[in-house]
Amino acid sequence: MSRGRWSKVFCLAVVALTSGCGYVFQGSSSILPSSVRKIYIPSVSNSTTDARISGSLTEALRDRFDRGGVISLVDNLSEADAVLEVRIRQFQSGAMTSSSATNQALQVDNAMVVSGVLRRVSGQVLWTNPEMRVFRGSAATRGAVVTSSAEFASSGLAASDVLSLNDREVARSQQQSALLGLVDTAARKIFEEAVAPSF
């Protein structure tokens, strides 16, 4: 094959490989109108009795939107083109898997339901989701901890730490890690639905 023909084949291959894959570099595009580039995210409202969740979700949202690179995050409503309001509707934590021999919980199911609306400062709704559900399990005993899992790796514990903790301490640590996972997942899903292009 001639050099010119190889160049054409190469160009066609590059176009074919990049045009339909759905991959977009972070920060390269948005589904928002071009006039919406600055978003204000106030503190997340919380309809539950668990006060620690709202602060964590607020920070996770601000971090996700700031890292996204598609829009600018602003600190004041007066500087914004749009406002993202999020409310935690429910947070539940309960035994999901238990041992039949001892009836002891081995894993806890953690679920959070949030709602969100992104609207222009003038009031026009740009995106809304009245009921987004996110789930994350966590170990309730030392024996149920999978030290090779991604969830455990993000918990801040070392495998050797698990042996020195009692079941209650392990459950508390795993519960905190699951909570952080829940808020991170919710923030990612909100960003992807409200700002990132869908494929």
N, C-alpha and C positions, 0 to 999 in steps of 0.2 A: 504494500500500500504506500502511496506517495505521502510525503510530509504534510501537504495541504489536506489530504483526506483524513490523516490521523488527527489533525487539529479540529476538523469538523466533527469527527467521531467523539473526540474528547469533550468538546463543547456541548454536544448533544447529551453525552453521558452526565455531565455536570448539571445541566438543566433538568434532565429526567430525575436525577437523584435528589435534587433540592426543591423541586417544584411541588411535589405532592406529599412530602413526608410530614407536614404539619409542624415541623420544628421552627421555632422562632427564637432568636436570641433575646434574652431577658432585656427588657427596656426598649425593644424595637418597635412595638406597635400597641395599639389600644383600641377597644371598641367604643370608647367615649368620643363624643364630638370633639373636634379640634379646639373648640373654645373652652374646654374643660381641661385644665392642666394643673390646677392647684386645688388640693383637697384638704379640708379640715376634718380631723377625727376627734370629737369630744370623748370624754370618759364614757365607757360602756355602761349602759343601764343594767340593773340586775334585779330580776323579779324573784330570785331565790334567797334563801337564808344564808348561803355560803358567800361571805363578803370577799374572800380572797380571789375568787374567779374574775371579777370585773376588772381589777387592776392588771391581772395577768393577761387577759384578753385585750385590753386597751393597748398594752405595750406590744403584744404580738401583732396586732393590726397595724400599729404605727411602724413597727419594724418591717413588716412585710410590704407595706405600701411604699416605704422609704427605699427599701432594697430593690423594689420592682423596676425603678428607673423610668417608668412610663409617665408618671406624674410627679409633681412636687408636693411634698407634705408641708403644710403651713401650720403655725402655732396659734393663729388668730382667725376667727371667723371673718373678720373684715378683709383679710387678704385672700380669701378662698373663692374659687369658682363654684365649688360644690362641697357638700357636707355628707359624711358617712355616719349614720346613726345606727348603732347596734344595741340590741337588748338580749340579755340572757333570759330565756323563758323558763328553762328547767335545767336542773342538774340532779342526776340520780346516780347513786352508787349502791350496788347490791350484789349479793353472792350469785355467781353465774354457774360455777362448777364446784361441786362438793364431793368429799370422799364418802362413799357408801358405807364404809366400815365405821367411821367416826362421826359422820355428818358434819365434818369440819369444812369450812369454805377453803377451797384451794385457789380460786381465782375470783376476782371481783370485776363486775361489768360496770364501767363508768360511761354515762351518756350525758350529752349536753344538747339542748335545743336552743338555737339562737334565731333571731330575726334581724334583718338589716334592710336599710333603705339608703340609697345614694341619690341625693337630689341637688339640683342647682340651688344656689343661694336664693334665687327667685322663687323656688318651690317646685319646679318641674322635676318629676321623678325620672331618674336615669336608669335605675336598677332597683329591684326589690326582691327579697326572698322572705316570706313570712314564717317559714319553718325549715331551718337547716338543721339536720341532725348529724352529730359526730359521736363516734364510739371509740373506746379504748379499754382493753382489759388490763388488769394488773394482778400480780401474784399476792396471795393473802398469807402464805406461809413460806418458810425457807425452802421447803421441799418443792414448791411450785415455781421457784425462780429459775428461768432459763438463762444462764449466764452468758450464753453465746448469742443471744438475741439482740437485735438492734435496739429494742426498747430498753434492755438492761444496760447496754453500752451508753445510752443517753441518761441513765439514772444517776450517774456520779458515784456509784459504788464500784468497788473492785470485787472480783469473785471471792477473794479471801475475806472481804468484809462481811459477806453473807453468813459465814460460819460463826462470826463473833457476835451477831445480832440475834435477838429473840424474834419469834414470829410477829409480834406486834410492831417491833421496830422495822422489820422487813416490809410488812404490810404498809406502814406509814410512808416509808421511803418510796415504795413502788406506787402508792397512791399519788404521791406528789409528782412523780415522774409521769404518771398517766394523765394527771391534770394538765401538766405542761404540754404533753402531747395533744390533748384535746384542744387546748386553746391555739396551739400552733396549726393544727389541722383546720380548725374553724377559720383562722385568719387567712390561711392559704386558699381555702375554698371561696371565701368572700372575695379575695383579691382576684382569683381566677374568673369568678362569675361576673364581678362588677367592672373589671378593668381589662383583664387579659382577653385577647381574641379567642374565640372558640373555633375548634376545627372539627 
